[in-house]
Amino acid sequence: MFITLLHCAAVGTLLEVKNLQTHFVTHGGVVRAVDDVSWDVNESETVALVGESGCGKSVSALSIMRLVAGPAGRIVGGQIFFKGRDLLRLSEEEMRRVRGREIAMIFQEPMTSLNPVLSIGRQLTEGLEIHLGMAPVEARRRSVELLGMVGIPDPERRLAQYPHQFSGGMRQRMMIAMALACNPSLILADEPTTALDVTIQAQILELMKELSRRLGVAMLIITHNLGVVARYADRVNVMYAGRIIERGTARELYGNPRHPYTLGLLRSVPRLDEPRRARLDPIQGQPPDLTRLPRGCAFAPRCAFCVEHCLVETPPLRPVSEGGHVSACWEAATLDRTLTRSVAAT
């Protein structure tokens, strides 16, 4: 335990994931869901983790919380430093004190995350009583305050209700209230607007942004929605086949994508500044089988920029511009020149 406290993270770094590897043992082989991934989150910063379904985004968040389902799933390597402590070295009792109190998580589907047989009030007050040692009366008062903070009307009456009596948007607001209850330093938001209609999505995202800014809470947003990334994230990590393949500020990634996969994600999203009849350009093919990853770059079979080198050697993350922008692509410079010619032609 003393050794973990000696780790000195960079100034302002709240969470640092280093060479994380999380595997699942199946009858078909070992699924390398998170394969040697490194990234960080600074204090009061919003970082996005972006990619297709199955690329390892949610497993990364569950690994941080040490909630990977065993015995099939296990963290087999790496370090996760939070405020200088390696979470992977903590005992289960110590980790329970971190969950909810210092790191909170908003799960992907609130209806399956909330307990259907416990009232809204009990699900809010439980964490306050356990982590902050509040008396029941004080915890109830704080719960009313939290529900009001996230925009749920008549919070005093709502405490006696159950999850099935809440709409989808209200359940998601309830999850945000639970995440904020113990004043954590970091919130992991796993697809926080899944299954909500567009107008409710906007309300939830604006609420999270405003609360994060007002309370100084750092946030990791896991999403496949690049519109969310453009508006709410400071920095972006793009994942593919269990690995980070591009990282940079949101402005840099949108203005100067340097990996074919990132470019494909951007081209597959409708844009208001293009003609209404313009066709989207989807990424062809399917994500690889994580039990049988191809040699070389995992994206090579779907990549229009693929060269022979891509098929024999996995590209490392390398700087492609200033400001910490890195890309795992042998043809990053070629991609840049192609984009420059494309912009000049228009």
C-alpha positions in Angstrom: 0.0 0.0 0.0 2.9 2.4 0.8 4.4 1.7 -2.6 1.3 2.9 -4.4 1.3 6.2 -2.6 4.8 6.9 -3.9 3.5 7.2 -7.5 3.7 10.8 -8.6 1.2 11.7 -11.3 1.5 14.7 -13.5 0.4 18.0 -12.0 -3.4 18.2 -12.3 -3.8 14.6 -13.3 -6.7 12.9 -11.5 -6.9 9.5 -13.2 -4.1 7.8 -15.1 -4.6 4.5 -16.8 -1.4 2.8 -17.9 -1.1 -0.2 -20.1 -4.4 -1.6 -19.0 -5.3 -5.1 -20.2 -8.7 -6.7 -19.5 -9.5 -10.1 -21.0 -12.5 -12.4 -21.1 -12.0 -16.2 -21.3 -14.6 -17.8 -23.5 -15.1 -21.1 -25.3 -14.1 -19.4 -28.5 -10.8 -18.1 -27.1 -9.5 -15.2 -25.1 -11.2 -11.9 -25.9 -8.7 -9.0 -25.5 -11.4 -6.4 -24.7 -8.9 -3.8 -23.5 -5.5 -4.4 -25.0 -2.6 -2.3 -23.5 -4.5 1.0 -23.2 -3.2 4.2 -21.7 -5.0 7.5 -21.1 -5.6 10.1 -18.4 -8.2 12.6 -17.1 -7.2 15.9 -15.5 -9.0 17.6 -12.6 -12.3 19.3 -13.7 -11.8 18.0 -17.3 -14.2 16.2 -19.6 -12.6 13.4 -21.6 -14.5 11.3 -24.2 -13.9 7.7 -25.1 -15.3 7.1 -28.6 -15.8 4.1 -30.8 -18.1 1.4 -32.2 -19.9 -1.1 -30.0 -17.6 -3.8 -28.8 -14.4 -1.7 -29.0 -13.7 -1.8 -25.3 -15.1 1.5 -24.1 -17.5 0.2 -21.4 -15.0 -2.5 -20.2 -12.4 0.3 -19.7 -14.8 2.1 -17.3 -15.8 -1.1 -15.5 -12.1 -1.9 -15.1 -11.5 1.4 -13.4 -14.3 0.6 -11.0 -13.1 -3.0 -10.7 -16.5 -4.3 -11.7 -15.4 -6.6 -14.5 -17.5 -9.8 -14.1 -15.5 -12.8 -13.1 -14.4 -15.5 -13.4 -14.5 -15.1 -17.2 -13.4 -11.5 -17.1 -10.3 -10.3 -15.4 -7.8 -7.5 -15.4 -4.5 -9.2 -16.4 -2.1 -6.2 -16.6 -1.6 -2.5 -16.2 -2.1 0.1 -13.5 -4.9 2.5 -12.7 -3.7 5.5 -10.6 -6.4 7.7 -9.0 -5.1 10.5 -6.9 -1.7 8.7 -6.7 -3.1 5.3 -5.6 -3.1 2.3 -7.8 -6.7 1.1 -7.7 -5.7 -2.4 -8.7 -3.6 -2.8 -5.5 -6.4 -1.8 -3.1 -8.3 -4.4 -1.1 -11.9 -5.0 -1.9 -12.9 -3.1 1.2 -10.8 -0.1 0.3 -12.2 -0.2 -3.3 -15.8 -0.1 -1.9 -14.9 3.1 -0.2 -13.7 4.6 -3.5 -16.8 3.6 -5.5 -19.6 6.1 -5.2 -17.6 8.3 -2.8 -14.6 9.3 -4.9 -15.5 7.8 -8.3 -19.1 7.5 -9.4 -20.6 5.8 -12.5 -23.7 6.5 -14.5 -24.5 3.2 -16.1 -25.7 2.8 -19.7 -29.3 1.7 -19.0 -30.9 3.2 -15.8 -33.8 0.8 -15.6 -31.4 -2.1 -15.2 -29.2 -0.1 -12.8 -31.8 1.0 -10.4 -33.3 -1.5 -7.9 -37.0 -1.9 -8.8 -38.1 -2.9 -5.3 -36.4 0.0 -3.4 -37.9 3.5 -3.4 -36.1 6.4 -5.0 -35.5 7.9 -1.6 -33.9 4.7 -0.2 -31.6 4.4 -3.2 -30.4 7.9 -2.7 -30.0 7.9 1.0 -28.2 4.6 1.2 -25.0 5.9 -0.3 -25.1 9.1 1.8 -25.5 7.1 5.0 -22.7 4.6 4.1 -20.1 6.9 2.6 -20.8 10.2 4.4 -22.2 8.9 7.7 -25.3 11.0 7.5 -28.2 10.4 9.8 -31.4 9.3 8.0 -33.1 12.7 8.4 -30.1 14.5 7.1 -29.7 12.1 4.2 -33.3 12.6 3.2 -32.9 16.3 3.2 -29.8 16.0 1.0 -31.8 13.6 -1.3 -34.5 16.2 -1.8 -31.8 18.8 -2.6 -30.2 16.4 -5.2 -33.4 15.7 -7.0 -34.1 19.4 -7.2 -30.6 20.0 -8.5 -31.1 17.7 -11.4 -34.5 19.1 -12.3 -37.0 16.6 -11.0 -40.1 18.4 -9.9 -41.8 18.0 -6.5 -38.7 16.1 -5.1 -40.2 15.6 -1.6 -43.1 13.5 -3.0 -40.8 11.7 -5.5 -38.7 10.1 -2.8 -41.6 7.7 -2.0 -41.9 6.6 -5.6 -40.2 3.7 -7.4 -38.2 3.6 -10.7 -41.1 2.3 -12.8 -43.0 5.4 -11.9 -40.3 7.6 -13.5 -40.0 8.3 -17.2 -36.7 7.5 -19.0 -35.4 11.0 -18.7 -36.3 11.2 -15.0 -34.5 7.9 -14.4 -31.4 9.2 -16.1 -31.6 12.4 -13.9 -32.0 10.1 -10.9 -28.8 8.3 -11.9 -27.0 11.7 -12.2 -28.3 12.6 -8.7 -26.9 9.3 -7.3 -23.6 9.9 -9.0 -23.3 13.5 -7.5 -24.6 12.5 -4.0 -21.2 12.1 -2.3 -19.4 14.9 -4.1 -17.0 12.6 -6.1 -14.0 13.9 -7.9 -14.7 11.8 -11.1 -17.8 10.6 -12.8 -17.8 7.8 -15.5 -20.8 8.3 -17.8 -21.3 5.2 -19.9 -23.6 6.2 -22.9 -25.6 8.5 -20.6 -28.3 9.3 -23.2 -29.0 5.8 -24.5 -32.6 5.1 -25.4 -33.7 8.7 -24.8 -35.3 10.8 -27.4 -33.3 13.7 -28.9 -34.8 16.5 -26.9 -34.3 14.7 -23.6 -30.7 13.8 -24.7 -29.9 17.4 -25.1 -31.4 18.3 -21.7 -29.4 15.5 -19.9 -26.2 16.5 -21.6 -26.6 20.2 -20.8 -27.4 19.3 -17.2 -24.3 17.2 -16.9 -22.1 19.9 -18.4 -23.5 22.6 -16.2 -23.2 20.5 -13.0 -19.7 19.4 -13.9 -18.6 23.0 -14.4 -20.4 24.3 -11.3 -19.1 21.5 -9.0 -15.7 21.1 -10.5 -16.2 17.4 -11.2 -14.0 15.6 -13.8 -16.0 13.4 -16.2 -15.3 10.6 -18.6 -18.0 10.3 -21.3 -18.3 7.0 -23.1 -20.1 7.4 -26.4 -20.3 6.6 -30.1 -22.1 10.0 -30.7 -19.6 12.4 -32.2 -22.0 15.3 -31.8 -21.7 14.8 -28.0 -17.9 14.8 -28.3 -17.8 18.0 -30.3 -19.9 20.0 -27.8 -18.9 18.5 -24.4 -15.4 17.0 -24.4 -12.1 18.7 -23.9 -10.0 15.8 -25.1 -10.9 12.7 -27.1 -9.6 9.1 -27.1 -10.7 7.0 -30.1 -10.8 3.3 -29.5 -10.9 0.4 -32.0 -10.5 -3.3 -31.3 -9.5 -2.7 -27.7 -6.9 -0.1 -28.4 -6.5 3.7 -28.5 -5.8 4.5 -32.1 -6.0 8.4 -31.9 -5.9 10.9 -29.1 -6.1 14.7 -29.1 -8.2 17.7 -28.2 -11.8 17.7 -29.6 -10.9 20.7 -31.8 -7.8 19.1 -33.2 -9.6 15.7 -33.8 -12.4 17.3 -35.7 -10.3 19.8 -37.6 -7.4 17.5 -38.4 -8.2 13.7 -38.0 -5.1 11.7 -38.6 -6.4 8.1 -38.5 -8.6 6.5 -41.2 -11.0 5.2 -38.5 -11.6 8.6 -37.0 -12.1 10.0 -40.5 -14.6 7.3 -41.2 -16.5 8.1 -38.0 -16.7 11.7 -39.0 -17.8 11.1 -42.5 -20.6 8.8 -41.4 -22.3 11.6 -39.5 -24.8 14.0 -41.2 -23.7 17.6 -41.4 -25.8 20.7 -41.6 -23.2 22.5 -43.8 -23.5 19.9 -46.6 -26.2 19.6 -49.3 -29.3 17.7 -48.1 -28.9 15.1 -50.8 -25.3 14.4 -49.9 -24.7 10.7 -49.2 -23.1 9.6 -46.0 -19.8 7.6 -46.4 -20.1 4.7 -43.9 -17.1 2.6 -42.8 -17.2 -0.6 -44.9 -16.8 -4.1 -43.3 -17.2 -5.3 -39.7 -15.1 -4.9 -36.6 -12.6 -7.7 -36.1 -13.1 -10.8 -33.9 -11.2 -9.9 -30.7 -10.3 -13.5 -30.2 -8.6 -13.6 -33.6 -7.1 -10.2 -34.3 -5.3 -10.0 -37.6 -1.6 -9.4 -37.8 -0.6 -5.8 -38.1 -3.2 -3.0 -37.8 -6.6 -4.3 -36.7 -8.3 -1.7 -39.0 -6.4 -2.7 -42.1 -9.1 -4.9 -43.6 -11.5 -1.9 -43.6 -9.1 0.8 -44.5 -8.9 2.6 -47.8 -5.3 3.9 -47.0 -3.9 0.4 -46.2 -0.4 -0.4 -47.4 1.7 -3.5 -47.1 3.4 -2.3 -43.9 -0.1 -2.1 -42.2 -0.6 -5.9 -42.7 2.6 -7.0 -41.0 3.3 -4.6 -38.1 1.0 -2.9 -35.5 1.5 0.8 -35.6 2.3 2.5 -32.3 0.8 5.8 -31.1 3.0 8.6 -32.5 2.8 12.4 -32.4 1.3 13.9 -35.5 1.0 17.5 -34.4 1.4 19.7 -31.4 -0.8 19.6 -28.3 -0.5 15.9 -27.6 -2.3 14.8 -30.8 -1.2 11.2 -31.5 -2.2 8.6 -34.0 -1.6 4.9 -34.5 -1.4 4.9 -38.3 1.6 4.2 -40.6 0.0 6.5 -43.2 -0.9 9.4 -40.9 1.2 11.8 -43.0 -0.4 10.5 -46.3 -3.8 10.9 -44.8 -3.0 14.5 -43.9 -1.9 15.3 -47.4 -5.0 13.6 -48.8 -7.3 15.7 -46.6 -5.4 18.9 -47.5 -5.8 18.2 -51.3 -9.5 17.4 -50.6 -10.1 20.7 -48.8 -8.2 22.6 -51.5 -10.3 21.0 -54.2 -13.5 22.2 -52.6 
